[in-house]
């Protein structure tokens, strides 16, 4: 990638629009899982095949990207352009959404999973193009902040997605609504989603984005794999996506077993989890706006609390949110953690993964709302992990950046594997103890942070030191 010293903000804001759908659909899987489990009579691990189909598509999509690049004799995105890559991805996702209609008519779990797989296939191409594009429109050392901005929009989609899809499927949160719903209830929501994909594809077609490509020669083969930071990054993305998805997708069954709820009543809790992701990412995006040091400190308190209020307001349109007020405690813990990190990327990752592990263990060992909200707070402590891992894993790859990005996207496969593993554990030992799988993932990610920092320092790359140096100039 050619390096840019200032951020192209119009291009950045245009790119953030596509992030909305990724989390909207992913979070809505948390509504489909308990519905399909009930209507198709599935075991917990079988219900988790919803996520398996969706996230396995990222792996397959990345393989196809590498294969087509090899056949064409160079990086396929360099040939078609990042902008066109996003457009084609949106069209593929629209096709998958349209297929929900005949799949639901046929009442076929296999066909529904296939439709979701095609939606994910389109997302794979979109993300392979968008991630390095976001990094390329500004200085590389602040790439994580730009990805956080996209993540903030992404998780607003995740916050309202479960609420909208749940209401569209069930019509209300009454217990009897779950009994009245059928598999065919998913048809119309996904028809509307297909129309939105097409509309955004047209928006990108007419937008004036700069043509960004990797101007350096792309070596054939798998040369990126010689970089240990990429290997660590691939493992980190696998585990991070796995734990994020697993906490959310098993939450419906947790609520059914421990709180006595029905599938029509779980939407607001799934929304709170994804809203927690939004709260963390909005906080991490503050640096994009280059505020003064004094204003910056104020915003680190105000922004997450405002984001929390927006999450509650979004959920309150169809639900009572009074029980969520005490969740402000967990938001305050996150704010303190952010101040303690001094915004240094690696330090931030270490603090958040440690807190994620602690909160998940509390969720396993306690009961009631303490256990529930401690598990949901995993969203707060997952919130900054994607950009941190992605930036660390692709640092210093040079001409292998695009190839490395594809390998990283491929490891979203973790979202297909780890929820199924937790589902299997839940079928044997119960849903609450199964969350120890999530705690183990956070512990691994803590080890990742320590290890990749050592690898990069050996190559003369110190993200924390570089961030501190840049923060001492200008508006920081």
N, C-alpha and C positions, 0 to 999 in steps of 0.2 A: 504493500500500500504506500502511495505517496503520502508524506506527512503534511498535515495542515496545522498552522500555528494558531489560527482563530477558528471558532466554531461557526459553521454556516447554519444559522438558526432557522431560516425558512425551510431549508431542506430537513433539518432535524425535526421540526414540528410536523411536517408532512409525513415523515417516516413513522412518527409515533402513532398515527391513526390506525395503522394495521395491527398494532400490538393489542388493541382492544379485544379483537375476536379470539386471539389465542387463549386467553384466560376465560373469556365468556363461555366458550365451548368446553374447555377443560374442567372448569368449575361445575358446569351443568352436568357433567358425567356423574357427579356426586348425587344428583337427583335421579338419574337413570338407573344407577346401580341398585338402590333399594326397591325401585319400581320393578325392574326386570327380575330381581331375586324373588319377589313375591309372585309376580304374574307367570313366570316360567318355572317356579319351584326349584330354585338353584341353591347350591351350597355357597358359602361365603367366597371361597376361592374361585368358583365358577362365575359369580357375579362380578368379580374383579377382572374378568376377561374384557369387560367394557374398556377399562384402562389399558389392558394388554393390547387390544386392537388399535386403540388410538395412539399409544406411544410407540408401539412396534413399527408404526408407519414412519416415524421419524428415522428409525434405523434403516428401514428399507429405502426410504427416500434418499438418505445420504449415500447408500450403496449405489443407487441408480445415478446419483450426481457424479460420483467418482467414475463409474463405468462409462457414462456418456462423455465425460471429460477425456477419458483415455481414448475412446473411439474417435473423438473429434480432434485429438492431437493437442489439446490445451484446455485450460479452465473454461468450462462451458459458460459460466457466468461472465467471464471476460468477453465471450463472443456475443452473448445475447444482451448483456448489460444487467446490472443489479435491478434497475427499475422494471425491466421486462420479466425478470425472474420473479419479482413480487406479484406482478399482474398474472402470470401463468399459474402461480401458486394459488391465487385467489379463485381463479376459474376452476381449478381442480377441486378445491374445497366446496365450491358451489355445486359441482356435479355430485359429490358425496352427500351433501345435504339434501339434494333432490331425490336421491335414492332411498332416503328414509321413508318416503311415501309408499312406494311399492313394498318395501321390506316390512313396514308396519301392517299394511293390508294383508300380507301373507302370514303375519304373526310368526315370523321366522327370526329367532335370536341370531342365527348365523348370518343372515342377510343384514340385519341391523348392525352387527359387528363389522361386516364388510363395508357398509356405508360409512361408518365411523372411521374405519381404516383409510378410506379415500379422503375424507376430510383432513385427517392427520397427515396424509401424503402431501396434500397441498400446503399445509402448515410447515412441513419440513423444508420445502423449497422456499417459502416465504422467509423463514428464519435463517436459512443458509445465506440468503441474499441480504437480509436486513441487518443481522448482527455486525458483520464487518463494515457495512455501509454506515451504520451509526458511529462506529469507531473512526471511520475515514473522514467524516465531515468536521473533525476537530482534532486537537492535540491528542496523541495516543495515551498520554498519562492520565487524561481525564475521560478516557473512553468509558470507564466504569460508571461515571456520573451520568453520561448520556444514556447509557443502557438503563440506568436506574430511572431516568425520566420516562423512557419507553415503558419500563416496568410499572411505573405509577399509573399510566393510562391502562396498561394491560390488566392490572389488578382492580381497577374500577370496573372493567368488564367482568372480572371474576366475582366482584361483590354483587353486582346487579343480576348477573347471569342466573345463579340458582333461584333468585326470587322470581325473575320473569319466567323462566322455564317451568318452575314449580307451579306458578299461578296458571300458566298456559296449559299445563297438563292436568292439574287437579282442580282448578277453579276456586279453591279455598283451602284453608289449613285445617278444616274440621276432620276429625278421625274418619268419618264416613266417606270423605272425599277420596281417601286412599282406596277404599273398597270399590268405589264406583268407577275409578279410573281403569282404563284398559291400555294394552300395548298400542292400539291405534291412536291414543291420545297424543302421541309424539309427532304425528304427521304434520300438523299445521305449524308448530313452532319451528320445525326445520325447513319447511317451505319458505317461511319468512326469512330465516337465516340465509338461505340460498340467494334470495333477492338482495339482501344486504351485501353479501360477498360480491355479487355482480356490480352493485352500485359503487363499492369501494374500488373495484378493478377499473371501472370507468374513471373514477376520480384520479387514480394514479396515472392512467393513460394520458389525461389532459394536464397533469401537473408538470411543472418545469423543474424537475430534479436535475442536479448536475450529473454528468456521466462519470461515474467513479469506477475505476477498474484497478487491478493490480498491474502496474506498468512494468514490474520486474519479470524476468523470464520464469516461467513455471516449469519446474523439473518434473519429468514423468515419474511414475512409481509411487512409493509411499515414503519419500524422503523426510516428511515432517515427523515421522515416528522416531527419528534419531534424537529428537529433543526430549529429554526427560520431563521437562515441565509440561509438555503436551500429554505424555502418558499419565502423569499425575492429574492433569486437568480433565482428561477423559474419565478417569476413575471418579474424580470429584463431581463432575456433571452427572454421571450415572447414579451415584449415591444421593446427591442433592435432589435431583428430580424424583428419584424413588421415594425419598422421605417426604417431600412436599406432597406428592400425589397420594401416598399411602395414608398419611394422617387424615387427609380430606376424604378419600374414597371409602375408608373404613369407618368414618365418623357416623354415617347413617345407621350402620348396624350397631355401633356403640350406643347411640341414642335409643334405638329400639330395645336393646337388651338392658341398659342400665337406667334409662329414664322412662321407659314404657311408652315411647312415642310411636307414631305411624309414619309411613313414607311421605305422607302429605305434610308432615310437621317438621321435617328435618331441614328444610330449605334455609331458614334463617340462621341456623348454626353453621351450615356450610358457607353461607354468605359471610358470616363473621370471620371464619378462617381466612377466606380470600380477601376480605376487607382488611384483615390484619396485615396481609402482604402489602396491600395498598398503603397502609399507614407507614410501614417501614420504608417503602420505596419513595413515597412523597418526601419523607424526611431526608433520605439519602440524595434526593434530587436538588436540594437547596443550593448546593455548590454550583449548579449550572447557571444560576442567575447572578453569580458573582457579587453577593451582598457585602457590605462592610463587616468587619469583625464583630462589632457590637450588635448589628442587626442580625447577623448570622446566629449568634447565641440565642437571641430572642426567638428567631424562627425555628430553631431546633426544639423549642418548647411548644410554640404556638401551632406550627404546621401539623405535627402528629395529633394534637388534641382536636384541631379543626377537622383533620381527616377522619378521626374517630367519630366526631359529630356527624360528618357526612355519611359515614357507614351506617350509623344508627338511623339517620333520617331516611336513607335508601331502604333499609330493612323495614322501617316503621310503616311504610305505605300499605303493607299487607300483614304486618305482625306486631305484636306487643313486644317492645324492646326493654321494658323496665328492668328485667333480670340482667341485662347486659351492662348496666351502669357501673357495677363493681369491676367490670373488665378494664376500667380506666387504670386500675392498679398495675395491670400488666403493661399497659401503654407507658406508664411512668417508669417502670423498670427498663423498658426499651430506651426511653429518653436518656436515662442515667447511663446506660450502656453506650449510647452513641457519644455522649460527652466524654466518657472514659476512653473511647477509641481514638479521640482526636482526629477522626476521619481517615486515619491511615488505613489503607485497604486491607493489609494482612492482619493488623491488630484488630480491626473491625470484625473480620471473619472469625478470628479466634474467640473473641468475646461473645459473639452471637451464637456460634456453634456450642460453646460451653453452656450458655444459658438455655439453648434449645434442649440439650441433653438433660440438664437439671430439671427443667419444667416438665419434660416428658416423663421422667422418673417419678416426679411428684404426682403426675396424672395417673400413673400406674398404681402408686402406693396409697392414694387417698380415695375419697368417694365424693359424691354429690357435685355441687357446682365448682368446688376447688379442683377436683379431678378434671371435670369437663373443660373449664376455662384454661387450666394448665396445659391440656392437650391442644386446645385451639390456639394458644399463644405460640405454638410452633410456627404459625404463620408469620408472626412478628419477627421471629429469629431466623426464618428461612428467607425473609424478604430481600436481603442484600446479597445473598450467596451466589445467585446466578452471575451477575456482572463481575463480582470479585473473582470467582473461579474462572470465568471465561477470559477475562483480561490477563490473569496470571498464567493460564494455560497456553495462551497464544502469544505471550510476550517474547520478543526476540526471534520470532519465526521467519521474519523477512519475506522472501519469495514463497515460502511455504504457508503463509497466513491463510489463504483461501482453503488450501488442503487441510490445514489444521482445524479451521472453522468447521469444515464438513465432518471431520472425525469427532469434534466436540458435539455437534448437533446429533451425530449418530448415537451418542451415549445417552440421549434422552430415552433410549431403550430402558434405562433404569425405572422409568415411570410405568413400564409394562411389566417388569419382573418383580420389583420389591413389593408392590401392593398384593400381587398374587402370593408371594411368600408370606406376607403378614396374614392374608386370608387363610392360607393353609395352617399357620400357627394358631389363628383364632378358632378354626374348626376343631383343633385338638385341645387347646388350653383355655379358650375363652377370649372374647374380644378385648377386654381391658389388659390382661397380661401380654397380649400380642403387640401392644404398643412399645414393648421393650425392643422390638425390631427397629422402631423409629429412633429410640435412644442410642442404639448401637450405630446407626447411620450418622447421627450428630457427632458422636465420638470419633468416628472415622474422619469426618470432615475437619475436625479440630486437628487431627494428625496430619491431614492433607496440608493445612495452612502452614504448619511448622516445616514440613518437608519441602514444599514447593518454594518457600522463602529461601531455604538453604541452597536449593538448586539454582535459583535465579541469581543469588548473590555470588555464587561460584562463576557465573557468566558475566558478572559486572552489572547486574540489573537489581536495583533496590527500589521497589515501588514505594515503600513507606518513606524512604529518604527523599525520593524524587517528589513525592507529594508535598512533603514538608517544605522543601526548597521552593516549589512553585507557589505554595500557600503564603510564603513570606513576602510575595510581591503583589502589586496591584491592589485590588479591592479586598483581598483576603487579609 
